[in-house]
């Protein structure tokens, strides 16, 4: 780490509207000796960066309120004092065109959800240990892009001199999951370097259940008002945290709500009802997992 004007550049900026991801990232980064500045939307992150360029790296969500992560990166790549900052872009998107747009904007690493703690640590260490200005890694052969899109994708990387981790290589290979929660993914949130940080997982479960219950209620209310933009934003946010926690059925239903025609009241109402039920079922599983991890305090 080096310093500018006496300030250490061991700080990392986190901008994500998902409190589960923010808490998890903060725990990992602080555990490795970094200090963290976090915010829950892109506009606030933009303001922070305008006033302070002393960050060793930034972790941004692709879809955030007020300002998308890729738009924020474009701003950073045009500012001389910010262009050196490596950026990891986290996304719940599966559309290859959106993934490509993140790289084209100048992302150093793009990490699709879901991912394990081990993978997240690896990517954070890669980001913070590698200069932002470098040759891009080759695009994976596993990443299938139309010819025109592939050309734009590659030229965008070269223009921004980013280090690109192909999306297909950043995913953990997992079997199909039956049931509302992938408990193996939940377990992968824990520290696998010799110890198990059960308290952290309890905190993440509590955050997910509290935030998710509020989001489900807000989705119901927004759907009743036929507020399409708000319904999609809320469903996308809940999908992201559900993927992180392994709530696979909730994430699937959120994706369906995102694609639903809000004017079709019956379709949306049925999906929201299924979503509410799936979240309740997942909640019971998470509460049981929480109980297993609580260690009784000796009298």
Residue pairs with C-beta under 8 A, 6 or more apart in sequence:
1 8
1 9
1 10
1 56
2 9
3 9
4 54
7 54
8 54
9 54
9 55
9 56
10 33
10 34
10 35
10 56
11 34
11 35
11 36
11 37
11 54
11 55
11 56
12 29
12 34
12 35
12 36
12 37
12 55
12 56
12 57
12 58
12 59
12 128
13 36
13 37
13 38
13 39
13 45
13 48
13 49
13 55
13 57
13 58
13 59
14 22
14 25
14 26
14 29
14 36
14 37
14 38
14 39
14 58
14 59
15 38
15 39
15 40
15 41
15 42
15 44
15 45
15 58
15 59
15 60
15 61
15 64
15 69
15 72
16 22
16 25
16 38
16 40
16 59
16 60
16 61
16 64
16 90
17 40
17 41
17 61
17 64
17 65
17 237
18 61
18 211
18 237
18 240
18 241
18 244
19 40
19 207
19 211
19 241
20 204
20 207
20 208
20 211
20 241
20 244
20 245
21 61
21 90
21 240
21 241
21 244
22 38
22 40
23 203
23 204
23 207
24 117
24 120
24 189
24 200
24 204
24 244
25 36
25 38
25 59
25 120
25 124
26 36
26 38
27 197
27 200
28 117
28 120
28 121
28 124
29 36
29 124
30 36
32 121
32 124
32 125
34 56
34 128
37 48
37 55
39 45
39 48
40 64
40 65
41 64
41 65
41 66
41 67
42 60
42 64
42 65
42 66
42 67
42 68
42 69
42 71
42 72
43 65
43 66
43 67
44 66
45 58
45 60
45 64
45 67
45 72
46 67
46 72
46 75
49 55
49 58
49 72
49 75
49 76
49 79
49 82
53 79
53 81
53 82
53 85
55 85
56 85
56 128
57 85
57 86
57 87
57 88
57 124
57 127
57 128
58 76
58 85
58 86
58 87
58 88
59 87
59 88
59 90
59 124
59 127
60 69
60 72
60 73
60 87
60 88
60 89
60 90
61 69
61 89
61 90
61 91
61 240
62 68
62 69
62 70
62 89
62 90
62 91
62 92
62 93
62 98
62 102
63 69
63 91
63 92
63 93
63 236
63 237
63 240
65 233
69 89
69 90
69 91
69 102
70 89
70 101
70 102
70 105
70 107
71 105
73 87
73 89
73 102
73 105
73 106
73 107
74 105
74 106
75 82
76 82
76 83
76 85
76 87
76 106
77 83
77 105
77 106
77 160
83 132
83 133
84 131
84 132
84 133
85 132
86 108
86 109
86 127
86 128
86 130
86 131
86 132
86 163
87 106
87 107
87 108
87 109
87 127
87 132
88 107
88 108
88 109
88 110
88 111
88 123
88 124
88 127
89 102
89 105
89 107
89 109
89 110
89 111
90 110
90 111
90 112
90 113
91 98
91 99
91 102
91 110
91 111
91 112
91 113
92 112
92 113
92 236
92 239
92 240
92 243
92 251
93 99
93 112
94 112
96 143
96 144
96 145
96 149
96 167
97 149
99 110
99 112
99 167
100 145
100 149
100 152
100 153
100 156
102 110
103 110
103 153
103 156
103 157
103 162
103 164
104 152
104 153
104 156
104 157
104 160
105 156
105 160
106 160
106 162
107 162
107 164
108 127
108 130
108 132
108 162
108 163
108 164
109 123
109 126
109 127
109 163
109 164
109 165
109 170
110 164
110 165
110 167
110 170
111 119
111 120
111 123
111 165
111 170
112 167
112 170
112 171
113 240
113 243
113 244
114 172
114 182
114 185
114 243
114 244
114 246
115 123
115 170
115 171
115 172
116 172
116 185
116 188
116 189
117 188
117 189
117 190
117 191
117 192
118 188
118 192
119 170
119 172
123 165
123 170
126 163
126 165
130 163
132 161
132 162
132 163
133 161
134 161
134 162
134 163
135 161
135 163
136 154
136 157
136 158
136 161
136 162
136 163
136 164
137 163
137 164
137 165
137 166
139 145
139 150
139 153
139 154
139 164
139 166
140 166
140 168
140 169
142 166
142 168
142 169
143 166
143 167
143 168
145 153
157 164
172 188
174 182
174 184
174 185
177 185
177 246
177 248
179 248
179 249
180 247
180 248
180 249
180 250
180 278
180 281
180 282
180 285
181 245
181 246
181 247
181 248
181 249
181 282
181 285
181 286
182 246
182 248
183 246
183 285
183 289
184 246
185 245
185 246
186 201
186 245
186 246
186 286
186 289
189 200
189 201
189 204
189 244
189 245
190 196
190 197
190 198
190 200
190 201
191 197
191 200
198 293
198 295
199 293
201 289
201 293
202 290
202 293
202 294
204 245
205 245
205 286
205 287
205 289
205 290
206 290
208 241
208 242
208 244
208 245
208 247
208 286
209 283
209 286
209 287
211 241
212 238
212 241
212 242
212 247
212 250
212 279
212 283
213 279
213 283
215 234
215 237
215 238
216 238
216 275
216 276
216 279
218 230
218 234
219 231
219 234
219 235
219 238
219 257
219 272
219 275
220 272
220 276
222 230
222 231
222 234
223 231
223 262
223 268
223 269
223 272
226 262
226 263
226 265
227 262
228 262
231 257
231 262
231 268
232 257
232 258
235 254
235 255
235 257
235 258
236 254
236 258
238 250
238 254
239 250
239 251
239 254
239 255
239 258
242 248
242 250
242 251
242 254
242 282
243 251
245 286
247 278
247 279
247 282
247 286
249 278
249 281
249 282
250 275
250 278
250 279
250 282
253 271
253 274
253 275
253 278
254 275
256 271
257 268
257 271
257 272
257 275
260 267
260 268
260 271
261 267
261 268
262 268
